[in-house]
Amino acid sequence: MWPNYALVASNLPPDEFGKHYTLGSSRYFHGQVVFAEIDPNYRHDFLKIDKYIDEVKPDASGTPKRTKFIATYRVLEHIDLEAFRELHITSTMGKVLTLKSAPYEKEHDQGYLRTFQELAPMRAIVLSWMTPPDFGEHITDPEQPKSAPKVLFNQIDFDIDDFLTKLESDPFHKSPIPNVHAHKLREQILEAKAKPEKGLKGISLDAAFGKIPFTQHRTGFWIAHHKEMLFYPIPSLEELKEEHWEWFKSLD
């Protein structure tokens, strides 16, 4: 799902699949990889899974088939939410953190400006007054010009008021959002604050996943589809250190 939007079949288990994409493949990717496991019994006419699935088997020597691309275009929108299993986050060192979906039950305060990151199929960073469920519904609304049937997104932990205070006292204060100049970011924040009725304000035409510390990602990941939503919570920092130490220490 990040950075590859494709549907890929493989004989590899998740730990080996993530390692293959970050360390052992000719399609090597330097950075964090996000992928989800799909129910192997799931089928959709658009994806033509049965046309290719029989090719996914070990060779004569017993070596597993590492990857077989089934589809690369409009994949996410053609997978029902019920078909998603675990979400996996691969570090640059090939270690895999597995996230399980859970109900999203958080109660939100109103009047709070949040920073959302769209990961698939669009890539963008957006300031929004919406809660995560409201934001997910908005960006999958077919009546909106910037939308898709399903979207994977997360929230960046960004203390906006603290940033504005520090930039005021230090004009050279570094922007916490990669590829967005600090003073340009300030302008975008002030515009969002001045026009809360707009609901959201884009601040980057690309996502920053892998360019900011993983611990700067807040709460978890969402796959939104109108009013429906899958939520994959991120373990707390303490849980990452205590229960997922091998993965945590492999982060950049």
C-alpha positions in Angstrom: 0.0 0.0 0.0 3.0 2.2 0.5 4.9 2.9 -1.7 3.5 0.1 -3.9 -0.3 0.2 -4.6 -0.3 -3.2 -6.3 -2.0 -6.4 -5.4 0.8 -9.0 -5.1 0.5 -12.7 -4.5 3.4 -14.5 -2.7 4.4 -17.7 -0.9 6.3 -15.7 1.6 4.9 -15.0 5.1 4.6 -11.3 6.1 8.0 -11.1 7.8 9.8 -12.5 4.8 7.7 -10.5 2.3 8.5 -7.2 4.1 12.2 -8.2 4.2 12.2 -9.1 0.5 10.9 -5.7 -0.5 13.3 -3.7 1.6 16.5 -5.8 1.4 16.3 -8.7 -1.0 14.6 -7.7 -4.2 15.7 -6.1 -7.5 12.7 -3.8 -6.8 14.5 -2.7 -3.7 12.9 0.2 -1.9 14.8 2.3 0.6 12.3 3.3 3.2 9.4 2.0 5.3 6.9 -0.2 3.5 3.3 -0.6 4.4 1.3 -3.6 3.1 -1.9 -5.4 4.1 -2.7 -9.1 4.0 -6.0 -9.9 2.1 -8.3 -12.9 2.7 -6.9 -15.5 0.2 -10.5 -16.5 -0.7 -11.4 -12.9 -1.7 -12.3 -12.4 -5.3 -13.4 -9.4 -7.5 -14.0 -9.5 -11.2 -11.9 -6.3 -11.7 -8.8 -7.9 -10.1 -8.7 -11.2 -12.1 -7.1 -13.0 -9.2 -7.8 -16.5 -10.5 -6.0 -15.7 -13.8 -2.7 -15.5 -12.0 -3.0 -17.3 -8.6 -2.0 -20.7 -9.9 1.4 -19.4 -10.8 2.1 -18.7 -7.2 3.8 -21.9 -6.1 7.3 -23.0 -5.2 9.6 -23.9 -8.1 11.1 -27.4 -8.6 13.8 -26.8 -6.0 11.2 -25.8 -3.4 12.1 -22.1 -3.5 8.9 -20.1 -2.8 7.4 -17.7 -5.3 8.3 -14.4 -3.8 6.0 -12.1 -5.8 3.5 -12.3 -8.5 1.8 -9.0 -9.5 -1.9 -9.5 -10.0 -3.0 -5.8 -10.4 -1.4 -2.4 -10.1 -4.3 -0.1 -11.0 -7.3 0.9 -8.8 -6.6 -1.9 -6.4 -7.6 -0.5 -3.1 -11.1 0.6 -4.2 -11.9 -3.0 -5.4 -11.1 -4.7 -2.1 -13.9 -4.9 0.4 -13.0 -3.8 3.9 -14.1 -7.2 5.2 -11.3 -8.8 3.2 -8.5 -7.0 4.9 -6.5 -8.8 7.6 -3.5 -7.4 9.3 -1.6 -4.3 8.3 2.2 -4.6 8.3 4.8 -1.9 8.6 8.3 -2.7 7.4 11.4 -0.8 8.7 14.3 0.1 6.4 16.1 -2.8 7.9 13.4 -5.3 6.9 11.8 -5.9 10.2 8.0 -6.1 10.2 5.5 -4.7 12.7 2.1 -6.3 12.5 -1.0 -4.3 13.4 -4.4 -5.8 14.0 -7.6 -3.9 13.3 -9.7 -2.7 16.3 -12.8 -0.6 16.8 -12.2 3.1 16.8 -13.9 4.4 19.9 -12.1 7.6 20.7 -14.1 10.7 21.7 -12.8 13.9 20.0 -12.8 17.5 21.2 -14.1 19.9 18.6 -12.2 22.9 17.4 -8.9 21.1 17.1 -6.7 21.5 13.9 -5.3 18.1 12.9 -2.6 17.0 10.4 -3.6 14.1 8.2 -1.5 12.2 5.7 -3.1 10.5 2.8 -1.0 7.4 1.7 -3.0 5.5 -0.9 -4.2 6.0 -3.6 -3.6 9.7 -3.2 -0.5 11.2 -1.5 -0.9 14.5 0.4 -0.7 16.1 3.8 -3.7 18.1 4.9 -4.7 20.3 7.8 -8.2 19.7 8.9 -10.7 20.6 11.6 -12.4 17.2 11.1 -12.0 14.2 13.3 -10.5 11.1 11.7 -13.9 9.4 11.0 -15.2 12.7 9.5 -12.1 13.2 7.4 -12.2 9.6 6.1 -15.8 10.1 5.1 -15.0 13.4 3.4 -12.1 12.1 1.3 -14.1 9.1 0.1 -17.2 11.2 -0.8 -17.8 10.9 -4.6 -19.2 14.4 -4.6 -15.8 15.8 -3.5 -13.4 16.7 -6.3 -10.4 15.4 -4.3 -11.6 11.9 -3.3 -11.3 8.2 -4.0 -13.6 5.3 -3.2 -11.3 4.1 -0.4 -8.3 5.8 1.1 -5.5 4.8 3.5 -4.5 7.6 5.8 -3.0 8.4 9.1 -2.4 11.4 11.4 0.8 13.2 12.1 1.5 14.2 15.6 2.1 17.9 15.1 1.8 20.5 17.9 0.8 23.4 15.7 0.7 26.1 18.4 4.1 25.1 19.7 5.5 25.3 16.2 4.1 28.8 15.7 5.5 30.0 19.0 9.0 28.6 18.3 9.0 30.0 14.7 8.0 33.4 16.1 11.0 33.4 18.4 13.4 31.8 15.9 12.8 32.6 12.2 15.2 29.7 11.3 13.2 27.1 13.3 13.0 23.9 11.2 9.7 22.8 9.7 8.4 19.5 11.1 6.9 18.6 7.7 9.5 17.5 5.1 9.6 19.5 1.9 7.4 22.3 3.3 9.3 25.5 4.2 8.6 26.6 7.8 7.3 30.0 6.9 5.1 28.6 4.1 3.7 26.1 6.6 3.0 29.0 9.0 1.0 30.8 6.2 -1.0 27.6 5.5 -1.8 27.2 9.2 -2.9 30.8 9.6 -5.1 30.4 6.5 -6.7 27.2 7.9 -7.3 29.0 11.2 -8.8 32.0 9.5 -11.2 29.9 7.4 -12.4 27.0 9.6 -15.5 26.7 7.5 -13.5 25.2 4.7 -12.8 22.2 6.8 -9.3 21.4 5.4 -6.2 23.0 3.9 -3.6 21.1 1.8 0.0 21.7 2.8 1.9 19.2 0.7 1.2 17.3 -2.6 3.2 14.4 -1.3 3.1 12.3 1.8 6.1 12.3 4.3 5.9 8.7 5.4 9.4 7.4 6.0 10.7 10.9 6.0 9.6 11.6 9.6 10.2 9.5 12.6 7.6 6.7 13.0 6.9 7.9 16.5 5.6 11.1 15.0 2.7 9.1 13.6 -0.3 9.5 15.9 -2.9 6.9 17.0 -2.9 4.5 14.0 -3.9 4.0 10.4 -7.3 4.1 8.8 -8.8 2.6 5.6 -11.9 4.7 4.9 -14.8 3.9 2.7 -17.6 6.5 3.1 -19.0 6.0 6.6 -17.2 2.6 7.0 -13.7 2.5 8.3 -11.0 0.0 9.4 -8.7 1.2 12.1 -5.2 -0.2 12.9 -3.9 1.2 16.2 -0.2 1.8 16.6 1.2 0.5 19.9 2.3 3.0 22.4 6.0 4.0 22.6 6.4 1.8 25.8 4.7 -1.1 24.0 7.0 -0.8 21.0 10.0 -0.8 23.2 8.8 -3.7 25.4 7.0 -6.0 23.0 8.5 -5.1 19.6 12.0 -4.1 20.5 13.7 -5.8 17.4 11.4 -3.8 15.1 11.7 -0.6 17.1 15.5 -0.6 17.2 15.6 -1.2 13.4 14.0 2.2 12.7 16.1 4.9 11.2 
